[in-house]
Amino acid sequence: MVAQEFTVDLNKPLVFQVGHLGEAYQDWVHRAIPTKEGPRFFESDFWEFLTRTVWWAIPVIWLPVICWCLSLSFRMGHTLSELAMMVVGGIFVWTLMEYCLHRFLFHIKTKTYWWNTIHYLLHGCHHKHPMDGLRLVFPPAATAVLCIPLYNLIKLLSTPSAAPGVFGGGLLGYVIYDVTHYYLHHGQPSSTVPKNLKKYHLNHHFKIQDKGFGITSSLWDRIFGTLPGAKMPEKREETGIYGVSMVDKQCLCLL
């Protein structure tokens, strides 16, 4: 089959190549190239720019929006304790969304040209190039688009005065998620909790990709039975046709 014979040229923009892999895409995308230099996605400089985001842009852009949302609920009569409950509730809801998106959307199995292409843009690129520091957080333009239906859903499920506060809490959960995700890939934790969380997440990348979908916690993995076992199969270190080791020992120093 043509799809099985197709070879991706890593020296050319990748997005419109990966779809040609067909059924071979799933195997290819999980053969990680854990270098810090990311690939080029598009020929167009404009579209390429939109795919790259520095991690600190996330709190800089969204924390003022969160404060504004909370101020709206405050001005509509809610107390500080009520605002705190909204924030906690919003963060809790976000952790469930984080898990569901990662498990059911980001890890969907694809094999056709356009679905492979969409999956690569959503999450496949992260598994192929897990140390690409400019594609570890979600681009703000895409986040802004997704915020519209999310806020409208919250409006349907809550009172008009509480909706901004709950949305602000959910958005704060997203910010915590994105900066935590960046830290798990590029930080060097010394204390137990972040060190274990980093190990937990890198296990998902390099050992067992169909479990361990939580990023900020393992809560929902425990609830839904996708918590990796105490003993996980060792990932074989091998070099494929792309000439890069599947497992970078520097990345896995905590495993």
C-alpha positions in Angstrom: 0.0 0.0 0.0 1.1 3.5 -0.7 0.5 4.6 2.9 2.9 1.9 4.2 5.6 2.9 1.8 5.4 6.7 2.5 8.4 8.1 4.4 8.1 11.5 6.2 10.9 14.0 5.4 11.7 15.6 8.7 13.5 18.4 6.8 10.3 19.6 5.2 7.1 21.1 6.9 5.4 18.1 8.5 1.7 18.9 8.8 0.6 18.0 5.3 3.0 15.0 5.1 1.8 12.9 8.1 -1.7 12.2 6.6 0.0 10.1 3.9 1.2 7.6 6.5 -2.3 6.2 6.7 -2.5 3.3 9.1 1.2 3.6 9.8 0.7 7.0 11.4 -0.1 5.6 14.9 3.2 3.8 15.0 5.2 6.7 13.6 3.8 9.4 15.9 4.7 7.4 19.0 8.3 6.9 18.0 9.4 10.0 19.8 12.2 12.4 18.7 13.0 14.0 22.1 15.2 16.9 21.0 14.5 20.4 22.1 14.5 21.7 18.5 11.0 21.5 17.1 10.1 20.7 13.5 8.6 23.1 11.0 4.9 22.7 10.5 3.9 25.0 7.6 5.6 26.6 4.7 3.7 29.8 5.6 5.5 31.9 8.2 2.2 33.3 9.4 0.7 29.9 10.2 4.0 28.7 11.5 4.1 31.6 14.0 0.6 30.7 15.3 1.8 27.2 16.2 4.6 28.5 18.5 3.9 29.8 22.0 6.3 30.6 24.9 5.1 29.1 28.1 4.9 32.5 30.0 2.4 33.9 27.5 -0.3 31.7 29.1 -0.3 33.3 32.6 0.4 36.8 31.1 -2.6 36.6 28.8 -5.1 34.7 30.8 -4.6 35.7 34.4 -6.0 39.2 33.8 -9.0 37.6 32.1 -9.5 35.4 35.1 -9.4 38.4 37.5 -11.9 40.2 35.3 -14.3 37.3 35.3 -14.1 37.0 39.1 -14.6 40.7 39.5 -17.9 40.5 37.5 -19.3 37.9 39.9 -18.1 40.0 42.8 -19.8 43.1 41.5 -23.0 41.1 41.0 -23.1 40.5 44.8 -21.1 37.4 45.5 -18.9 37.3 48.6 -15.2 36.4 48.6 -15.9 33.0 50.1 -18.4 32.3 47.4 -15.9 33.4 44.8 -13.4 31.0 46.3 -15.9 28.1 46.0 -16.5 29.0 42.4 -12.8 28.9 41.7 -12.3 25.6 43.4 -15.4 24.2 41.6 -14.1 25.5 38.2 -10.7 24.0 38.8 -12.2 20.7 39.7 -14.4 20.7 36.6 -11.3 21.6 34.5 -9.4 18.5 35.8 -12.2 16.3 34.5 -12.1 18.1 31.1 -8.3 17.8 31.1 -8.6 14.0 31.5 -11.5 13.5 29.0 -9.8 15.7 26.3 -6.5 13.9 26.7 -8.0 10.4 26.7 -10.9 10.6 24.3 -9.8 13.3 21.8 -6.0 13.6 21.9 -5.5 9.9 21.8 -8.2 9.0 19.3 -6.9 6.4 16.7 -6.8 7.8 13.2 -5.7 6.4 9.8 -7.1 8.6 7.1 -5.3 11.6 5.6 -7.3 14.4 7.2 -7.8 12.7 10.5 -4.1 12.0 10.8 -3.4 15.6 9.9 -5.9 17.0 12.5 -4.6 14.6 15.2 -1.0 15.6 14.6 -1.9 19.3 15.0 -3.9 18.6 18.2 -1.6 16.2 20.0 0.4 13.9 17.8 3.1 16.5 17.3 3.6 16.6 21.1 4.2 12.8 21.3 6.5 12.9 18.3 8.5 15.9 19.6 7.8 15.9 23.4 10.6 18.3 24.2 9.6 21.0 21.7 9.4 23.9 24.2 7.4 26.2 21.9 4.6 23.7 21.3 4.0 22.5 24.9 1.3 25.0 25.7 -1.9 25.7 23.8 -1.8 28.7 21.4 -3.8 31.6 22.9 -5.7 32.1 19.6 -7.1 28.6 19.7 -7.8 28.8 23.4 -9.9 32.0 22.8 -12.0 30.2 20.2 -12.7 27.3 22.6 -13.6 29.6 25.5 -16.7 30.8 23.6 -18.7 27.5 23.7 -17.3 26.7 27.1 -18.6 29.9 28.6 -22.0 29.5 26.9 -22.2 26.0 28.4 -21.4 27.3 31.9 -24.1 30.0 31.5 -26.7 27.3 30.8 -25.7 25.3 33.9 -25.3 28.2 36.4 -26.9 31.5 37.4 -26.0 34.6 35.4 -24.1 36.0 38.4 -22.1 32.9 39.1 -21.2 32.0 35.5 -18.2 34.5 35.2 -16.7 33.2 38.5 -17.1 29.6 37.6 -15.6 30.2 34.2 -12.7 32.1 35.7 -12.0 29.1 38.0 -12.1 26.8 35.0 -9.8 29.1 33.1 -7.4 29.2 36.1 -7.4 25.4 36.1 -6.4 25.5 32.4 -3.5 27.9 33.2 -2.3 25.7 36.0 -2.5 22.7 33.6 -0.5 24.4 30.8 2.3 25.7 33.0 2.5 22.4 34.9 2.7 20.5 31.6 5.6 22.7 30.5 7.4 22.2 33.9 7.0 18.5 33.7 8.9 18.4 30.5 11.5 21.1 31.1 11.7 21.5 34.9 14.1 19.7 37.2 12.0 19.1 40.4 13.8 18.3 43.6 10.8 17.7 45.9 8.8 14.5 46.0 5.4 15.6 44.6 6.5 17.3 41.4 9.2 14.7 40.9 6.6 11.9 41.0 4.3 13.9 38.8 7.1 14.3 36.2 7.9 10.6 36.3 4.2 9.8 36.0 3.8 12.0 32.9 7.0 10.9 31.2 5.9 7.3 31.7 2.9 8.2 29.6 5.1 9.5 26.8 7.9 6.9 26.7 6.5 3.7 28.2 2.7 3.3 28.1 0.7 5.8 26.1 -2.7 4.3 26.6 -2.7 5.1 30.4 -1.8 8.0 32.7 -3.9 10.7 31.0 -3.9 13.1 33.9 -1.4 16.0 33.8 -2.0 18.0 37.0 -3.0 14.9 39.0 -3.8 11.2 38.7 -7.2 11.5 40.3 -9.3 10.7 37.3 -6.9 7.9 36.2 -7.6 6.3 39.5 -11.4 6.8 39.2 -11.7 5.5 35.6 -9.1 2.7 35.8 -6.4 4.1 33.6 -3.7 4.3 36.3 -0.5 2.6 35.1 0.4 -0.5 37.1 3.3 -0.5 39.5 5.3 -2.5 37.0 5.3 -1.3 33.5 6.9 -2.8 30.4 10.3 -1.4 29.6 10.4 0.5 26.3 12.9 -0.9 24.0 15.6 1.6 22.9 15.8 1.3 19.2 16.5 3.5 16.2 14.0 3.4 13.4 14.1 4.5 9.8 14.1 8.1 11.0 17.6 7.7 12.5 16.7 8.8 16.0 16.6 6.9 19.3 13.1 6.3 20.5 14.1 6.9 24.1 16.4 9.8 25.2 18.1 8.8 28.4 18.4 12.5 29.4 14.6 12.9 29.2 14.1 9.7 31.2 16.6 10.4 34.0 13.8 10.4 36.5 12.2 7.2 35.4 
